[in-house]
Amino acid sequence: MKRIFTRISVLVGICLLTINVAFAQNITVKGRVMDSGDKSTIPSVSVLVKGTQIGTQTDPSGAYSISAPANATLVFQYLGYTTQEVPVNNRTTINVELASSSQQLEQVVVVGYGTQRKIDVTGSVATVKGEEISKQASVNPISALQGKVAGVSITNNGAPGSSPQITIRGTGTIYGNTGVLYVVDGVWYDEISFLNPADIENISILKDASSQSIYGIRAANGVVLVTTKKGKTGEPVISYNGSIGFKAVTNQVEMANATEYATIINELSASNGASPLFSNPSSFGEGTNWYNQALRNALQTNHQLSVNGGTEKTTYNFSLGYTNEDGLVKTQNWKRYTAKLSNDFQVLKPLKVGYTVSGTSINSNDIDGGIFRQLYAAGPVVPVYYADGSYGDANDFSLGGGNNFNPQVTLDFYNQQSKNYRINGNVYAELTFLKNFTFRTSAGGDFGQNEVRGYTPLYAATQGQRTTQSTLRINRAETRNWILENTLTYKNTFGDHSITVLAGTTAQRRKSYFINATAFDVPNTSDGDLYLSLGTAATRTITDGGSLSTSNSYFGRVNYSFKDKYLLNATLRGDAASQFFGGGDLWGYFPAVGAGWVVTNEDFMKDQKVVNYLKLKGSWGKVGNAGVPVNPTTLTVAQGGNLVAFFNGVGYTGANVNSLVPSFLNWERTTGTDIGIEARFLDNRLSIETGVYNKKTEQAIFEIPILSSIGTSSGTLVGNQADFQNRGFEFLATYSDKTEGGLNYSISGNIGINNNKVLSVVTGQNPIYAGGAGIANGALATRTIQGGAIGEFFGYKVGGIFQTAAEVAASAQTGAKPGDFRYVDQNGDNIIDGKDRVVLGNPNPKYSYGLNTSFGYKNFDLAIDVQGVAGVDVYNANIAYRFGNENFSKDFYDNRWTGPNTSNTYPSANVGSTTNAAPNSFYVEDGSYIRVRNIQLGYALPSVLMSKWKMQRVRVFVDAQNAINIFGYKGFTPEIGGTPTNAGIDASVYPLSATYRLGLQVTF
């Protein structure tokens, strides 16, 4: 009986199972897959119906659609993330968040015209998340990258709103455009100071020629891809991010006080055979500290409000931003207002359209560009004001023409405001057809207007600072740029093969126009009076000009993968640029190829437990730099007052050719080779990326000397006449883990090593001399020559200080005085002249490094970033930047030569003389530094409170940026920029500042 019951039970079970399968009708399940950490969408995730071969992949926006039984289970798999199984349970919408199994690495990276899985990337691409950028106090997003990417050097300017210099794998040009290409949501830019860092989703930096080549003749200096935040499906999410804080000068240079100043000026007068200028130096006491008078702790406040949400058919993201930043100088201020709106619409199942538009308004109160020179040089014996309220006058102290100013007068009467308005964005449409094809078309634009209005009133403050005629200056510049792009992508996976083919076209137009006008005798009782028409008509002047360039491009790329083991990437782009029409190769072609081998996917690596992931990769590519002046081969003439001809007693303005242009000038070519390794160990807790590169700039635009006797205004002629090289090594290591006690942490360190060299010049050893900022008597402090680095410091080697007249008489410098520099006679001819100059230093950093850490415990989080450079020199031009009785630093005062055997390193007070001021090794200092770039401590309120308050998140934080700086340089900061042949020369740079903030982040 029992056996019969068992058989019946089995039969009934089989019948029920059959009925269940019969009635399990397929339904269409849709959804989106996101990273559980930063909520970013994940493309190319494998979605399978468990127990079957039915599957699909998520698209570039992380969306998927699959037909599955109503009672099925979906399996979501992606490299670097924990596999997740989700029962369907009759649902038609299933959104999934995958947890990363390796939190150190981004598994999806943005590359040119699309995204790639990290495993598929064969070039050198670094990605920084927007949340890392937002932790910095920097108002420019590029500043926040400092120390975070190996091989990327960033030099900040302390002025509010200023754009930092960014150099990727060394300087590769002299005459051409040195800036990188920024691509923001598909639109090309030269700088991105208009961007609010809080609006950024992520930044990708393309470092090697293979990844850059898709951008052709604009890619030689590197490419920075910026993706801004987009809308996400779900209920509206309202977020506020605000902070308030202040900036303070760090490492302020200490100057000689009034007593010390009077003492050393008397010494200077004596050395020049004059009577002492001050009868009783000690009577002046401390005097005026001009830095303390002009500088301040500067307020900084920042606010950003955003709304994000959407449905399956449409998503949106809207944000407003406001930044108000005072400058370290008391009269300086910078304000930025931003607004951004993006929408995406799924019009039809295969058709998606969208747009992103942003507007920026920047207003600033400016300062005189020479104010820091004045603060350094001003005599401390001069009071800011006399007792009667009038300005202290340097002329009353007979300080001479080189120091005849009161910096407070400059601050009070300098009146200049700048306004910048900008609107930019793009609109796109994306059509998917025939299952594997996607066509995308987009149009973007960048339209801006900048206005600078300066007014100098009638005033008589001191004998040397007065005007007898008011002046109104108005400068306007506008840009009108647009870009059109079309791409067709084929993507398919069949068997063990995966292939993606991209083909596209680009058309661009870049137009700029400026108009500068000046009027005199304009009254000023209010801003409403400042019109050019109110000035004297006979003396009004106006000039204008502009440029127009166009380009047309075709490009293609193939990505191939076999079993996720063998990877191949090939790219070709062709660009035609109008600036080379008639005077160069109109078309430039830029090929690239990359290959990768994922060793750990080989069968012989399956059983080993040491290496979790290992990829070897290599690439080669060619890119270009079209950043040359418009119509560079067009010969122009100039008019001037010295070119006048008289006919019958009537004067006629003439014209003359005063410069030579090359008959042929081409875009610079950069060829790069890159070899790298990516590896992970210790159950993916430790990841390492390392590589070497060789970047060679060919046919670089270089100046060569020409005879001045032919009558040109310039003694040089530019042409494609040189080759430069940057070779280097990069290393990145990241360790992430979580303890049993709940502490999670990540420690990441990177280092980049780069060596810059001029390989060859058509004219051989003919050099380019430059670097005249702050150098007396027209001397030049840098030289660029075959075999050396670009812009290396060049001058005399100091062998000591002459102590006595007898030493002078026995030397090759018989015209010197005791206390002067004793230069080394390099060629032994007993004559000190230009032939004795040698290389003194290199302004191109050899080493750049960073250490970035993050810690989280319960509701607390802590981030500490350290950054620095080494193997770099700077030229302190401030010391000898003298025309009379300028002040001296306290360091110079304390260590100067005052008589025999008092110093053999520092000269006498007569340092500004012709001989002592010549470029020499005394002024070249080590520019290495290490700083704590950022420290931020945050606390998120408990979730119990959030539920009670119906809020998602509230976080408060405090942070400090640049609070600790360690360097030996005797100026404000060794972080000194400049053009390639003028880099690293400090002739009064904007001081470095530390920023301290208190912030609040709220999400509803």
Order of alpha helices (4+ residues) and beta strands (2+ residues): alpha-beta-beta-beta-beta-beta-beta-beta-beta-beta-beta-alpha-beta-beta-beta-beta-beta-alpha-beta-beta-alpha-alpha-beta-beta-beta-beta-alpha-alpha-beta-beta-beta-beta-beta-beta-beta-beta-beta-beta-beta-beta-beta-beta-beta-beta-beta-beta-beta-beta-alpha-beta-beta-beta-beta-beta-alpha-beta-beta-alpha-beta-beta-beta
